[in-house]
């Protein structure tokens, strides 16, 4: 057991050296506690994941494939593509929320290093068959857990009022964009302050840009709660440590994907078309990666003919 725990610490130390050693002088971070190093590594990695995936996806849908995607998403696409000002605001707010989001993977790594979970370091420890069986169980549990966490954030009124309502302030299709994935509750306060400073009304262009940034705004605690099934799963299933870390960071990319209004139409994936319906009805399509949980629990609405419930 002690040998296994040493492997986990050695593995996280290796990741720390790769990331921190690339971006910071060793004299700055080598003497810091291991937990702080891990958090800083996750912060840098999370920031890079957010910025790189956001820039690449915006470049792809707004510029490289503009004529393919934008006319289908925005009827007046020349006016409705998120402005640079809006995206700069999204990035600014996301950076304020990032330290809180990266605390969760840091905590999960700490629990793994302490031997409190069922994680293993190498696939050779369990074999490929057991790896894939446990990975499937992990993903099913995460899908189930995020579905019910998301649903309860709607059904339990205090949770919705103080946490999740921020995410649903603006619900028009053209108010969603990839860069808003980590934007936090601060945006709502910015809009209120702006309105007060202008006698209760804001200029239309500013309101429009605030809507663009607020489209998938998350209270930091809301985002952490919805990611918690990833951590709980570590106590239930034999989980490959590196796979767990990668799946947590995949959440950043996936969050941008399901809020960009570009539907890949790959069944049973819970694509952007399904999730956009969630932002307009509030009571359907709570699922994360797939539509299966919504189908099982009667909350699925199909984007094609969405006026009728899929049963």
N, C-alpha and C positions, 0 to 999 in steps of 0.2 A: 504493500500500500504506500509506504513512504517513497519507494522508488517511483511509483506512478505520479505521486504529487510533485516530486522533484522534476519529472518530465514536463508537467504542466507549467511549472515556474520557468523552466528552461525555455519552453516554447514561447511563452508570453514575453520573456526577456529577449528572445531572438526577434520577435515582431517589434518590440520596442526599439531595439538597436537599428533595425532596418529603417523604420519610419523616422524616429528621432534623429538617428545618425545622418539621415539624408538631408534633413531640413534645419537641424540645429547643431551648434558646436557641442562636442562631448562635455566640455567643461561646464556647460550650462545645466545639463540634466543628469549626468551620471551619478551625482551624489544625492539626488532626490529619492524619496521612498518609492518602492516598486509600484505601489498603488497609484501614486501621482504620475509616475512615468506611463503607466497603462492608460490612465485617463487622458493624458496629453496625446498619447499615440492615437487613441480612439477619436479624440477631438480633431486632430489633423486629418486622419483618415476619413472621418465623417464629413469634414468640410470639403475635402478633395472630391469625395464621392458625389456630394451635393452639387458642387460647382461644375465638375467635369460632365456629369450626366445631364445637368440642366443646360449647360452651354451646347453640348452636342445635340440634345433633343430639340432645343429651340432652333438651332441652325438647320437641323434636318427638316422640321415641319414648317418653319416660317420662311426659310430661304431656299435650301436645296430642293425641297419638294413642295414649295409654296403653291404651285399651280395644281398639284395633286390633292393636297389636304385642305388648304385654307378655304377655297371656295365651298367645299362640302361642309365645313364647320361653321364658317362665318359668312352669311349672305352678303354683307358689305365688308369684305375682308380688308380693303384698304384702310378702313377706319377702325376696325375692331381687333386687329392684332395688338397684343400688349405692347405698350410703348417702352422705350428704353428707360424712361424715368420710372415707370411702374416696376420693371424688372430689377432696377437698381434698389428700389425700396424693398422689394421682396428679399433680395439678397441681404440687405442690411438687417432686416428683422430676423431672417433665418440665422444669421450669425449670432444674434443675441440669444436665440433659443438653443443653439447647438451645444453649449456646455451642459445643459440639462439633459438633452437627448442622449449624449454620449456617456452620461453617468450610468445608464442601465447596462450596456455591455461591459462597462468597467466593473460594476457590481457582480454581474454574472461570472466574469472571469475570476474575481476574487473568491466566489463561492466554489468554483471548480478547483482552484488552487488549494483550497482548504479541505477538499475531499468530501464536500457536502452533497455532491451531485453524483449522477451515474455516468458521467462523461468518461471517455477513453481517448487516449492521445493518438494512437495509430490504428488504422483499419486492420492491420495484421493481428491486433489484440483480439478481434472478434471474428474476422473473416468477412468477405464481401457480402455473402448472403445475409448474415446478421446485420451488417451495416445498412443494407437497403431495406430490410424489414423494419428495423428501428427508425430509419429515416422516414419511411412511409407513415409509421405510427406517429412520429413527431409532427409531420406536416398535417396529418388529419387532426391531431389534437390542436395544433396551432390554428387551423382553419375553424374548428369548432369553438375554441376559446376566443378568438378575435370576433367571430360572429356574435357570440353572446355578450362579450364585453361591449362591442359596438351597439348592439341592440339595447342593452341596459343603460348605456349612456343616453339613449333616447327615451327609454321608458321610465327611468328614475328621474323625476322632475328636478331635484337639486343638482344632480350630475349634469343634466342637460343645460340647466340655466347657467351654472357657474363654470362649466368646462366645455361641453360639446357645442353649445349654441354658437360660439365663436366661429366654428367650422362651417356653420350654415347661414351666416348673415347674408351672404350674396349667393344666389343660386342660378343665375342665368348661365347658359352654356358658354357664352363668350367672356365670362369672368374667370375662367379657369386657365391656368398655365403651369408648365412644369416647374418654374422657379419658386412657386408659392408653397412647395411641399412642406417646408419647415417653418413657414411664417407663423408667428405666435400671436397671442391675444393683444399684444401691444398695438397692433394695427387698428383695432377697434377704438382704443383710447386716442390714437392719433387723429382718427376721423372726427371723434367727438370734440377734441380740442380745436381742430381746424374749424368745425362748424361754429363753436362758441366764439372763436376769435373773429369770425366774419358775421356775427349777429344772427347765428342760427342757420345760415345757409352757406353752402360751399359752391365754388365755381364748378360748372358741369364737367370740365376736363379733369379737375382734381377728383371729383366724385367717381368718375369713370375709372381713373387710375387706381383709386383706393379699392374699388370693386374688383379690379383685376388682381390686386395683391391679396385681397381678403378671401378670394374664392375658395382656397383650401387652407385657410388659416387654422392652426391648431393651438390650443392652450398646451403648454409643455407637458402638464400632468396628463392631459387627454392622450397625447401621443405615447407617453410612457405606459399608461394603463393598457392601451391597445397592443403594445408590444410585449406586455407581461407574459402572455402564454408561451412565448419563446423561452422565457426563464423557467417558468413552472415545468415545462416539458423536460428540462434537464434532470428533475427529481423523479421523473416517471419512466423515462426511456434511456437505454444505452445510446448515448449521443456522441458522435465524433466531434471533438472540441473545435477544430478548425471549421468544420461544416456549420456548426452553430454560429460562429463569428461571422462567416460569410452570409448566412441567411439573415442575420440581424442587419447587416449593411445593405443587403438586397432590398430591405424594406424602403430605404431611401429612394432607390430607383423605381420600385413598384409604386410608391405613393405618387411620384411624378407621372408615371404612366397612366394610372387610372383617373387622373384629373386633367389630362391634356385634351379630352374630347375627341381623340383619334381612336376609333374602335377597330381593333385588329380582327374582330369577328372570328375568333377561334374558340369554338365550344369545347369544354365547359368553362373557359376562362372568364372571370369577372372583369371584363374589359371596361373601358371608359364609358361606353354607351350605357351599360348597366348602372355604373356608379353615378353617372349624370342624372339618371332617373331617381336615384336615392336622394340627390341634392334638390330635387323638385317635389317629391312626394313625402320625404322624411320617414316613411314607414316601410320601405321595401329595399331589397338589394343591400343587405348589411354585410354580405360576405366579403372575403378578402381576395384570395387567389381564384376561387371557383364559385360557380352558382349553386353547388350542391347543397350547402347548408340552408340557403334560402328556399330551395326546392323542397328539402326535407321538412322545414318548419313553416311552410306556407307563406313566405314573404317575397317570393320571386315575381318580378315584373319583367317581361320581355321587352327589349327596346323596340322591337318591331311590333307595331300595334299595341303600344304600352298602355292604352286605355283599358285593355282587358288584362286581367290577372292570369298568370300562367299557373295552372294547377297540375 
